[in-house]
Every structure is written in structure tokens, then in C-alpha cells.
């Protein structure tokens, strides 16, 4: 039974999530283009939004890049520069810093939506659910750091890399190889795949449209008040 559960979760489930992620995003863009946005509530608790959003986006973009490079770079390539042990040490330090920054920012955003009645009324169930799932996922990611420190040989990182590369190359590894991993890694993997599963049904789809210069932008979406718009005049 244990073998079957691991096979479903780490061989079948990833393809279900990736297919839904790609096909669902295309369908939503084609059928519901006006919902393809992040939404704005910047006029409420603006300072908390500014701090939370900047910290969260900086951290999450760094983590996404780090996970992509760390998991998908073949061992024969990165060992030309670093040993497995060195790569894991760099991942722990960089991931720990970026994860902490992201966690603080996301906590500010989640607190803002939960404890401000006006913002909560404009939030959908999916908005709150996604923030909570991301918060739990970040907590699990940070929880794996002590376990990674106890595996200084980098064996766990190699196992995870082989699993991720096998999924993308359509040559999945035997799920039994993951059974020896500590529980935070396993839950982190499953929840991470679940985020891809719900992605097309949430405001996360705006990531597809995010410009590469996002972090360097000068301000947020401009939301003007009626007074700022000034009086209207009929066309002459």
C-alpha cells in the first residue's frame, strides 16, 4: 500500500498538476481574459501592502529561480564548478535568507487580508486559500533546512533533483527512492505540486504576464480617487 501511495503522489500526481497548470492557464486566458489579473487593494493599508508585497515578490522570485536551477541542473554540469556538498550549502544559505524574507512579506499580506474587514470583504475564498497555502508551503520549506544540514553529503538534494528531472524528461524515477526522505520534504513536494494544480483557478495566473523588470518598477498600479480625476466636461 505504501508503494502504491508513493507511486500515485510522486509519479502520477505531478503529471496531473502540470497538465492542469498548462492547459488550464491557456483555457482561462482564452475564455476569461478579463479575470487575468492580480487585483488591487492598494488604497487600503498601503504601507503594509508596500512592505509585504515587495518582500514577498523579491523572496518568491529568488526561490523560484533557485528551485528551478537547483533541481533541474544536471549533476555533470554543476559539478564542474561546485561539489555536491558545496551546492547544498549554498542552497541552504541562499534559500534560508530568501525564504525568510518571503515568509515575512507573505505574513504581512495574509495578516492584511484577514484582519482588515474592508480588504477581507473584497477577497475571494481562493485569494485567502492561495495565500494560506503559500504560507504553509514556505513554512515547510524553512522546516526542511535543519534536515538538510543533517545531510551534509547532499544525498537528499541529489535524490530530489533526479526525481524532478525524471518527471520533466518523462522518465520518472521509482517512487520508492523517495520513501527514505523526512516528512517535511515529502509534504513540501506534494503541496508544491498542488499549487500548480490550483494555479489556473486563482489570481496567480498574473505571473504569466509579469514583466521581467517587475522588481525595478517605480510604483504600483495607479488607482485615482474621484477628486483626482477632476470634473468631467461634455465633449464639444
C-alpha positions as CSV (number, residue, x, y, z in Angstrom):
1,X,0.0,0.0,0.0
2,X,2.8,2.4,0.9
3,X,4.4,1.8,-2.5
4,X,1.2,2.5,-4.3
5,X,0.6,5.7,-2.4
6,X,4.1,7.0,-3.2
7,X,3.6,6.0,-6.9
8,X,0.4,7.9,-7.1
9,X,1.8,11.0,-5.3
10,X,5.2,11.2,-7.0
11,X,4.7,9.7,-10.4
12,X,1.0,10.2,-11.5
13,X,0.1,13.3,-9.5
14,X,3.0,15.5,-10.9
15,X,1.7,15.0,-14.5
16,X,-1.9,15.8,-13.4
17,X,-0.7,19.0,-11.8
18,X,1.5,20.1,-14.7
19,X,-1.2,19.3,-17.3
20,X,-3.8,21.3,-15.4
21,X,-1.3,24.1,-14.9
22,X,-0.6,24.5,-18.6
23,X,-3.9,23.6,-20.2
24,X,-5.9,25.4,-17.5
25,X,-3.9,28.6,-17.9
26,X,-4.5,28.5,-21.7
27,X,-8.2,27.9,-21.3
28,X,-8.6,30.7,-18.8
29,X,-6.7,33.1,-20.9
30,X,-8.9,32.3,-23.9
31,X,-12.3,32.2,-22.2
32,X,-11.9,34.6,-19.2
33,X,-9.3,37.2,-20.2
34,X,-10.9,39.9,-18.0
35,X,-10.1,37.8,-14.9
36,X,-6.4,37.5,-15.9
37,X,-5.2,39.9,-13.2
38,X,-3.9,40.1,-9.7
39,X,-6.5,42.6,-8.4
40,X,-5.7,45.8,-6.5
41,X,-6.5,46.9,-2.9
42,X,-3.6,49.4,-2.6
43,X,-5.7,52.2,-1.3
44,X,-6.2,50.2,1.9
45,X,-3.3,49.8,4.3
46,X,-0.9,51.0,1.6
47,X,2.3,50.9,3.7
48,X,1.7,47.3,4.9
49,X,0.9,46.3,1.3
50,X,4.1,48.0,0.1
51,X,6.4,46.2,2.6
52,X,4.6,42.9,2.3
53,X,4.4,42.9,-1.5
54,X,8.0,43.9,-2.1
55,X,9.4,41.4,0.4
56,X,7.2,38.6,-0.8
57,X,7.9,39.2,-4.5
58,X,11.6,39.5,-4.0
59,X,11.8,36.3,-2.0
60,X,9.4,34.2,-4.1
61,X,11.2,35.1,-7.4
62,X,14.5,34.2,-5.9
63,X,13.1,31.0,-4.6
64,X,11.5,30.0,-7.9
65,X,14.8,30.7,-9.7
66,X,16.8,28.8,-7.1
67,X,14.5,25.8,-7.1
68,X,14.5,25.7,-10.9
69,X,18.3,25.9,-11.2
70,X,18.9,23.7,-8.2
71,X,16.6,20.9,-9.2
72,X,16.9,20.9,-13.0
73,X,20.6,21.4,-13.5
74,X,22.2,18.0,-14.3
75,X,24.9,16.9,-11.8
76,X,27.5,16.6,-14.5
77,X,27.1,20.3,-15.2
78,X,27.2,21.9,-11.8
79,X,30.0,19.6,-10.5
80,X,32.2,21.4,-13.0
81,X,32.1,24.3,-10.6
82,X,30.9,23.1,-7.3
83,X,30.9,19.8,-5.4
84,X,27.5,18.3,-4.3
85,X,28.2,19.3,-0.7
86,X,29.1,22.9,-1.7
87,X,26.0,23.2,-3.8
88,X,23.8,22.1,-0.9
89,X,25.5,24.6,1.5
90,X,24.9,27.4,-1.0
91,X,21.3,26.3,-1.4
92,X,20.7,26.2,2.4
93,X,22.1,29.7,2.9
94,X,20.6,31.4,-0.1
95,X,17.3,29.6,0.3
96,X,17.1,30.3,4.0
97,X,17.6,34.1,3.5
98,X,15.2,34.3,0.6
99,X,12.7,32.1,2.3
100,X,12.8,34.2,5.5
101,X,12.3,37.4,3.5
102,X,9.4,35.9,1.6
103,X,7.8,34.5,4.7
104,X,7.8,37.9,6.4
105,X,6.3,39.5,3.3
106,X,3.7,36.9,2.9
107,X,2.8,37.0,6.6
108,X,2.2,40.8,6.3
109,X,0.0,40.2,3.2
110,X,-2.0,37.4,4.9
111,X,-2.5,39.5,8.1
112,X,-3.7,42.4,6.0
113,X,-6.3,40.4,4.2
114,X,-7.5,38.5,7.3
115,X,-7.7,41.3,9.9
116,X,-8.8,44.3,7.8
117,X,-12.6,43.9,7.3
118,X,-12.7,46.1,4.2
119,X,-10.0,44.1,2.5
120,X,-11.5,40.8,3.6
121,X,-14.8,41.7,2.0
122,X,-13.1,42.3,-1.4
123,X,-11.2,39.0,-1.1
124,X,-12.5,35.7,-2.6
125,X,-12.2,32.4,-0.9
126,X,-9.5,31.4,-3.4
127,X,-7.5,34.6,-2.6
128,X,-7.3,33.7,1.0
129,X,-6.8,30.0,0.3
130,X,-3.8,30.6,-2.0
131,X,-2.1,33.0,0.5
132,X,-2.6,30.4,3.2
133,X,-1.3,27.5,1.1
134,X,1.8,29.6,0.1
135,X,2.3,30.5,3.8
136,X,2.2,26.8,4.8
137,X,4.5,25.9,1.8
138,X,7.1,28.5,2.9
139,X,6.9,27.2,6.5
140,X,7.6,23.7,5.3
141,X,10.4,24.9,3.1
142,X,12.1,26.6,6.1
143,X,11.4,23.5,8.2
144,X,13.5,21.4,5.8
145,X,16.6,23.5,6.4
146,X,17.6,21.7,9.7
147,X,17.1,18.3,8.0
148,X,19.3,19.5,5.1
149,X,22.0,20.5,7.5
150,X,22.0,17.0,8.9
151,X,22.5,15.5,5.4
152,X,25.8,17.4,4.7
153,X,26.7,14.9,1.9
154,X,24.0,16.3,-0.3
155,X,22.3,12.9,-0.9
156,X,18.8,14.2,-0.3
157,X,19.3,17.1,-2.8
158,X,20.6,14.6,-5.4
159,X,17.5,12.4,-4.9
160,X,15.2,15.3,-5.3
161,X,17.0,16.5,-8.4
162,X,16.8,13.1,-10.0
163,X,13.0,12.9,-9.2
164,X,12.3,16.4,-10.7
165,X,14.4,15.8,-13.8
166,X,12.8,12.4,-14.3
167,X,9.3,14.0,-14.3
168,X,10.2,16.6,-16.9
169,X,12.0,14.2,-19.2
170,X,9.1,11.7,-19.0
171,X,11.3,9.2,-17.4
172,X,10.1,9.2,-13.8
173,X,12.3,7.5,-11.2
174,X,11.0,4.8,-9.0
175,X,8.9,6.5,-6.2
176,X,10.4,4.1,-3.7
177,X,13.6,6.2,-3.8
178,X,11.7,8.9,-2.0
179,X,10.4,6.8,0.9
180,X,13.5,7.4,2.9
181,X,13.1,11.2,2.9
182,X,12.0,13.1,6.0
183,X,8.3,14.1,6.1
184,X,8.8,17.9,5.6
185,X,10.4,17.2,2.2
186,X,7.5,14.9,1.2
187,X,4.7,17.3,2.3
188,X,6.6,20.2,0.7
189,X,6.7,18.3,-2.6
190,X,3.0,17.4,-2.6
191,X,1.9,20.9,-1.6
192,X,4.2,22.5,-4.2
193,X,2.6,20.3,-6.9
194,X,-0.8,21.2,-5.6
195,X,0.0,24.9,-6.1
196,X,0.5,24.2,-9.8
197,X,-2.9,22.3,-9.7
198,X,-4.9,25.3,-8.4
199,X,-2.8,27.9,-10.3
200,X,-5.2,28.4,-13.3
201,X,-8.2,28.9,-10.9
202,X,-6.6,31.7,-8.9
203,X,-5.1,35.2,-9.3
204,X,-1.7,33.5,-9.6
205,X,-2.2,33.5,-13.4
206,X,-1.0,37.1,-13.5
207,X,2.6,35.6,-13.1
208,X,2.5,34.7,-16.8
209,X,2.1,38.4,-17.7
210,X,4.6,39.8,-15.2
211,X,7.2,41.9,-17.0
212,X,10.8,40.9,-16.3
213,X,11.5,44.4,-14.9
214,X,8.8,43.9,-12.2
215,X,11.2,44.4,-9.3
216,X,12.6,47.6,-10.8
217,X,9.2,49.3,-11.3
218,X,8.8,52.8,-9.8
219,X,5.3,52.2,-8.3
220,X,2.2,50.2,-8.1
221,X,-0.9,50.3,-10.3
222,X,-2.3,53.8,-10.2
223,X,-5.7,54.0,-8.5
224,X,-7.1,57.5,-8.6
225,X,-9.9,58.9,-6.5
226,X,-12.9,60.7,-7.9
227,X,-11.4,64.0,-6.7
228,X,-8.1,63.3,-8.5
229,X,-10.0,62.7,-11.7
230,X,-11.4,66.2,-11.6
231,X,-14.6,67.4,-13.1
232,X,-15.9,65.9,-16.3
233,X,-16.9,68.1,-19.3
234,X,-19.1,67.1,-22.2
235,X,-17.4,66.8,-25.5
236,X,-17.5,70.0,-27.5
